[in-house]
Amino acid sequence: MSVFIRYAGFLIAVIVVLVVGVQPARAQTPELEALVAEALDRNPALRAARHRRAAAEQRGPQVASYPDPTFAYTRWLSSPETRVGPQRNALAFGQKIPYPGKLRLRGDMSGEETAAEAARIRTIARDITHEVKRVYYDLYRVDRSLRILDDYLVMLETFTGAAEEKYAAGGGTQADVLKSHVEASEVLKRRIALEGERSALSARLNGVLSRLSDTPVDQVTAIDTTRYARPESLVTERALAARQELEEVDARIRRDELGVRLARLASRPDFTVQASYVTVPKVGNNAASDAGKDAFGIMLNVNLPLFRKRIRAGVQEAKARVEESRYIRENIRDAIAAEVAEAYGRLRHSGRALDVYEQGLIAQAENSVQATLAAYQTGQMDFLDLLDAERMVLRTRLGYVVEMANYRKYVNTLERAAGGSLP
């Protein structure tokens, strides 16, 4: 018993440091902000979306412009004879003019499609930010858990040394030493599993950042522990006003409504204006006063939209697309409200779990170890009881870290549900 007393002060100090050390102060995370900025700059999906919007911007000038004019040239091999002379060459220049309003509507529809693509970019950027944060908080959980296990291994080494000295002095059993070694092996096994999980998380983060998969990822030492306390109604209101999917579908609804107006204009005719010039050389002794004079002409073509069945079908198709987009919007609104409610519920549950840890469970685990240690010193408990008490501290510390990471992940999920930021 006297052998173990020499380790008691050290063990109690270690326990206090480890249990208190698991509660980080409120921390800013510039590393996280830098990772998000890097992802938004380098991610290929976001780059592709930006180019897709740039391509959409170029469709407007195309669909809102007049068709190319036409030019025709005819060289008569067998010239037709006229009163004023034979025709040799015929030149014609034509321009199709759509019914007023059609080109403008096509340009406006293209503009709404561009607006939808811009909203899509914001959706992708929001999701990339969410993914970076989610992996970052998982990395914190793994890195913090690895440090906890390392601290626990140091404590086990102390226990093992004390048990070996006690056994050598005839005051203990060999089974105590073996139990300590088995416990250390179990901890090493858990540590290997966490290291494998960290490798997978690092590869996932590197993928989002468009890095090489084996690029080293720094350890995450701290996260923001601020609690979120705004009511759910404010988050829902913010989400329904700011969600990028709603912006996108609103733009598509406006585009489809313009499409209805354009479909109705299909009943209005388009025009083609053509000017022609015919060369007529003077031949022989043609006595006509206008002999040899070239001919000019202007022609107007109008298409006749007589097939009303086709036009009505086009209008009905356009109206159906409007209704489709409106129901899609309604479905998105329902999904957003449910997403906010689910994330907020998980956040509340996690916050209550953190309260349990911070308001009693951690202190109770610490007190239990100290009481068990005192009882072991006096011979009232055996080594296995002390080991069980230490396992309880380990479970408490690891559970607290997991819950802290989960809480930040739920805040992150709520941010995504609200459109990227919380009110």
Helices and strands as residue ranges (DSSP letters): H 2-21, H 30-42, H 44-57, H 59-63, E 70-75, E 81-82, E 85-86, E 89-97, H 102-168, H 174-208, H 232-242, H 244-264, G 265-267, E 271-279, E 295-302, H 308-356, I 357-361, H 362-377, H 383-417
